[in-house]
Amino acid sequence: MIGIGQGFKPPGALLVLLGAITIIFGMLPGVTFFIPLPSLRGELRKPIPRWHGRLWFVAIGALLIYLGVTHWRK
């Protein structure tokens, strides 16, 4: 794939901040996580276990922090 220029790379501090916000949002007490599923009457919101939703938010936040610290170096 041929790229023109460097493309948009957000600053590392922005990715670290976004990762921290994602982790904090996922750890808020009383949050219920849902999976949207199609049904005959529209969209069905099936709840998933709280630990599973938090695991996803922590994983995405950790990935953003990692990318921010390494600045996508190769």
C-alpha positions in Angstrom: 0.0 0.0 0.0 1.4 3.4 -1.0 1.0 6.1 1.6 1.2 9.8 0.9 3.1 11.6 3.7 3.2 10.4 7.3 -0.6 10.4 7.7 -2.2 11.5 11.0 -0.5 10.3 14.1 -1.9 11.6 17.3 0.5 12.8 20.0 1.6 10.2 22.5 0.2 12.1 25.4 -3.2 12.2 23.8 -3.3 8.4 23.4 -2.2 7.9 27.0 -4.9 10.3 28.3 -7.5 8.6 26.1 -6.4 5.1 27.4 -6.6 6.3 31.0 -10.1 7.7 30.5 -11.2 4.5 28.8 -10.0 2.4 31.8 -11.6 4.8 34.3 -14.9 4.7 32.4 -14.9 0.9 32.3 -14.3 0.7 36.1 -17.2 3.0 37.2 -19.4 1.3 39.7 -22.9 0.3 38.7 -22.2 0.1 35.0 -24.1 -2.5 33.0 -22.6 -3.7 29.7 -24.8 -4.8 26.8 -24.4 -6.5 23.5 -26.9 -5.3 20.8 -28.5 -8.2 19.0 -30.9 -8.1 16.1 -34.4 -9.5 16.8 -37.8 -9.5 15.2 -38.9 -6.5 17.3 -35.9 -4.4 16.7 -32.7 -4.5 18.7 -32.3 -6.6 21.8 -29.8 -5.5 24.4 -28.5 -8.6 26.1 -26.5 -7.9 29.3 -23.1 -9.5 29.6 -21.2 -10.2 32.8 -19.7 -7.1 34.4 -16.2 -8.6 34.6 -16.3 -9.3 30.8 -17.2 -5.7 30.0 -14.6 -4.3 32.3 -12.0 -6.6 30.8 -12.6 -5.2 27.3 -12.4 -1.6 28.5 -9.1 -2.3 30.4 -7.7 -4.1 27.4 -8.5 -1.3 25.0 -7.2 1.3 27.4 -4.0 -0.6 27.9 -3.5 -0.8 24.2 -4.0 2.9 23.8 -1.5 3.6 26.6 1.0 1.3 25.0 0.6 2.9 21.6 1.0 6.4 23.2 4.1 5.4 25.1 5.8 3.8 22.1 4.5 6.4 19.6 3.9 3.5 17.2 7.6 3.0 16.7 8.6 0.1 14.5 
